[in-house]
Amino acid sequence: MLPHITAAMIESWKIFNMLRNLARISALWALFYCSGAFAAGTVPGFSLTPQFDLTGKVMPGCKLYVIQAGTVSTPQNAYQDTGLSISQPNPLSCDASGRLPQWFVADGTIKLRLTTSTGVQIYVGDNLLVLGPSSGGGGGGGTVDPTTILSTGDFKLNYGTGILSGFVRANGRTIGSATSGATERANSDTQALFQYLWGSDPNLAVSGGRGVSAAADWAANKTIALPDLRGRTVAGLDDMGNTAAGRLTTANWGEGSASPTTLGAGGGLETSKLSSLSQIPQFTPSGNVTINFGGGVGAASGVVNGGNTVGVGGTNTGGTLVGPLSGNTFGSFTGNAIGSVSPASFSSASPSILMTIYIKL
């Protein structure tokens, strides 16, 4: 039977909410301002803080159930340490002062259910954000775990060239299990990225060929190639779930038959060459021209001087013709080829600054 709710109980419940909010604000202050870092690992207000019942009294022996987000009651592992190696019981139990122990969970969101020692539900919340470091450092003053900021397959720029924990370089080398012989990283922590890439881009090479599934290829200790961003800038797919915009086309951008609507396709060149007259601006040649006349006995030749303008098949437009002339008045004109038989390339690269591009495990 539910107890009769009095004004005093309502007031106590208000105090309870106020105290809980103050506890959460204090925890957030410690995490975000005192440490100067954003992180993941626990839920403020439920770790090392007293818990209160509906009347505002502390709850000795209360129970906190840590549950997977989006489920009714599927347990989520909780741990005593930031390394997530020493398990906590589930549910966690409050001590004699109603205080829950310190606990940590994997990054992401979780569901919590708080009850009295006799099982009366006091609070339930789903999709609660996990805050604080989940590995290394520990506590609100610990360092940020860089692998908690991004999801598997996300890219990250870094002004450096070395190896980063939780990431591999997008350099076209391979990843796989510890016994796979992968060239960029051979470790069990690459499994999530292996399976993600296997399912996202069918053009990434798998050693020995693709099997029936990503899980099967991983179990077979195969490797998969990473996207190769060496010397490349990144552009959006020309369609990205919409109709193709036509800003990138196979004819003007793609390498070979690469399509700008295909994930991972490469295109563009560092240099370009002019390949036809239609690519050359209109111009009028000028200079000295030698003309040979013939057709009769005693034919002579002459030189046109004076910076005259003559096109191929054109006529003399000025200057003075000097030298003896004889024979017929018709003649021939032979010009010299302009340009190079093997034209040089010219740069078409945009101003850039170089960094290393990483992809999250």
C-alpha positions, 0 to 999 in steps of 0.5 A, spaced: 500 500 500 502 506 498 503 511 503 499 517 504 503 523 501 503 529 505 506 536 504 512 535 508 514 529 503 513 533 497 518 538 500 522 533 502 522 530 495 524 537 492 530 537 497 532 531 495 532 533 487 535 539 489 541 535 493 541 530 487 542 536 482 547 540 486 551 533 487 551 532 479 553 540 478 559 539 483 561 533 479 561 536 473 564 542 475 570 537 477 570 534 471 570 539 466 573 545 470 578 543 475 581 538 470 580 542 464 578 536 460 572 532 457 572 525 458 568 519 460 567 513 465 562 514 470 555 518 471 555 524 476 551 524 482 551 516 482 558 515 484 561 516 491 555 520 493 549 519 498 543 517 495 536 519 498 529 516 498 522 519 496 522 523 503 529 526 502 532 521 507 539 517 506 538 510 504 543 505 507 543 499 503 540 502 497 541 498 490 544 501 483 543 497 477 547 498 471 544 496 465 545 497 458 542 503 454 536 501 451 534 495 454 529 493 460 534 490 464 540 487 461 546 488 465 552 493 463 559 491 466 561 496 472 568 496 474 572 499 480 578 502 476 579 506 470 582 501 466 576 497 466 579 490 469 576 489 476 569 488 476 564 491 481 558 487 483 551 489 479 547 491 483 552 496 487 550 497 494 550 503 498 554 503 505 551 505 511 551 512 510 547 511 503 553 512 499 555 508 493 562 506 491 566 509 486 565 505 479 566 506 472 563 503 465 565 503 458 564 509 454 558 511 451 551 511 454 548 507 460 541 506 463 541 506 471 536 504 476 536 506 483 532 502 489 531 502 496 534 496 500 528 492 499 527 493 492 522 500 492 524 503 485 527 511 487 530 512 480 530 510 473 534 513 467 536 511 460 541 513 455 545 517 460 552 520 458 558 517 461 563 522 463 570 522 466 576 518 463 575 510 462 582 509 461 589 511 464 589 517 469 583 516 473 578 521 477 576 527 474 583 530 474 585 525 470 587 525 462 582 525 457 582 518 453 583 520 446 579 514 443 573 516 447 572 522 442 571 519 436 567 512 433 570 507 429 572 509 422 572 516 424 578 520 421 582 525 425 588 530 423 594 530 428 600 535 427 605 529 427 608 523 424 608 517 429 603 512 432 597 514 436 594 510 441 587 508 439 588 510 432 592 507 425 594 511 420 590 512 413 596 510 409 594 504 405 598 499 409 594 493 413 591 491 419 589 485 422 589 480 428 596 479 432 598 473 428 595 476 421 602 479 419 598 486 418 603 491 416 600 497 420 598 494 426 597 487 428 593 487 434 586 484 437 584 491 438 583 492 430 577 488 430 572 493 430 575 497 425 577 491 421 569 489 421 567 496 419 572 497 413 570 490 411 563 492 411 563 499 408 568 499 402 568 492 398 574 495 394 579 495 400 583 489 399 583 483 404 589 478 404 587 471 400 580 474 398 574 476 401 570 470 405 563 469 407 563 475 412 568 480 416 567 475 422 570 469 418 575 473 415 578 476 422 577 469 425 582 466 419 587 472 421 586 475 414 588 482 413 585 488 410 588 494 407 586 501 410 584 507 406 590 510 402 590 518 404 597 519 403 598 526 399 591 526 398 586 531 400 579 529 402 572 531 398 565 529 399 562 524 395 558 527 389 552 524 391 552 523 399 545 520 399 542 525 394 543 525 386 550 527 384 551 534 384 556 534 378 561 538 381 566 532 380 566 527 374 569 521 372 572 525 365 575 531 369 577 528 376 577 520 376 583 516 376 582 511 370 574 509 371 574 512 378 567 514 379 566 520 384 560 517 387 564 511 390 567 511 397 574 511 397 575 513 389 581 517 388 582 522 383 585 529 381 593 530 379 598 534 382 600 537 375 597 538 368 598 538 361 595 542 355 593 537 350 589 540 344 589 547 341 582 548 344 586 549 351 590 554 348 588 561 348 588 565 341 594 568 339 597 572 333 605 570 332 609 576 329 617 576 327 621 576 321 619 571 316 623 568 310 619 567 303 622 563 297 619 565 290 620 560 285 617 558 278 621 561 273 628 562 270 632 566 275 627 565 281 630 569 287 628 570 294 627 575 299 626 577 306 620 581 309 622 585 315 619 590 320 615 585 325 610 583 320 604 579 322 603 572 318 598 566 320 599 560 317 596 560 310 596 568 311 598 574 307 604 579 308 600 585 312 606 590 312 614 591 312 618 592 306 620 586 301 627 587 299 632 583 294 631 581 287 625 578 284 624 574 278 619 569 275 612 568 277 609 572 283 606 566 286 610 562 292 610 558 298 610 559 306 613 554 311 613 556 318 616 553 324 613 549 329 612 553 336 612 549 342 615 543 345 614 536 342 614 533 349 610 539 353 612 540 360 607 539 366 605 545 370 603 545 377 595 545 379 596 543 386 592 548 391 596 551 397 596 546 403 599 544 409 601 537 411 599 533 417 598 525 418 591 523 418 589 517 423 582 513 423 580 510 429 580 503 431 
